[in-house]
Amino acid sequence: MLVETQALTKSYGNFAALDNCSLQIAEGEIFGLLGPNGAGKSTLLRLLMGFLRPTSGWAKICGLDCDRQSVQVHQQVAYLPGDARLFRRMKGQEVLRFFTSVRPNGNYQRALELARRLDLEITRRVAFMSTGMRQKLALAAVLAIDSPVLILDEPTANLDPNVRHEIIQMVLEAKRSGRTVILSSHVLSEIEESCDRVVILRQGQLVHSQRMAELRQRHRVRLHTATSSSIPPELRDSVQLVRQTEQESVLEVTGSLTPSLSWLASLGDTQLSIENVGLRSVYDQYHGAQAV
């Protein structure tokens, strides 16, 4: 595994900002982190970068210990923090030249290309840029570093929907080039669109891991009438009764819908609707209506 943690914990007194977190991230994978503010996402990323020292447990990137070998880890990672700070007196192009020049795998021409795609005015000084422009500038600088691992903490914060879409396309391009991406985001649709796998954090604990390919194979079927018919034995591995009232029955189907639809058709004149089980449904199991 390219990135791995084992029982990783960061405590401040009696408060555990991250508690016993174990995960593995494969090479070439886009790995998503979900959870509300304070769930432990940024703490995990800072531990991976060696900016924080773990209370217990360990983390490794490319086989390097993130605490004891943080300098070597930084050579393998391009990192966008959630609160990126840039040199205010520099012009955008100077920022791009600086960040790509201090890294042996930085590519200034690539940074200029990314800046053009993001419609960024690189002749303007950072001090006179909007928050969104500064975010785009930081992204162009980070994405132009050709490192094996890319860590992005809230990369689309303060950006409009069109720019967000372009950023996700850049993340997918990074994956196609063989890079491993760790993506923290508040936008569920971004995670659904880009990630191979996602974990949900709650109060510092990893409470759920989900492969997106498996989630896309799950559907929710609503029968707009109650049914007393039991699920046939041959479908019980793929069909579950989620809820039943006098007005409706709600089923969850995993895998192909065809066998289930054949059974549902045999029930007679029953109205039904089918929808994908999106990431929101999974997230709400752990956080309810709480904002991401």
Secondary structure, 3 states (H helix, E strand, C coil): CCEEEEEEEEEECCEEEEEEEEEEECCCCEEEEECCCCCCHHHHHHHHHCCCCCCEEEEEECCEECCCCHHHHHCCEEEECCCCCCCCCCEHHHHHHHHHHCCCCECHHHHHHHHHHCCCCCCCEHHHCCHHHHHHHHHHHHHCECCCEEEEECCCCCCCHHHHHHHHHHHHHHHHCCCEEEEECCCHHHHHHHCCEEEEEECCEEEEEEEHHHHCCEEEEEECCCCCCCCCHHHCCCEEEEEECCCCEEEEEECCCHHHHHHHHCCCCCCEEEEECCHHHHHHHHHCCCCC
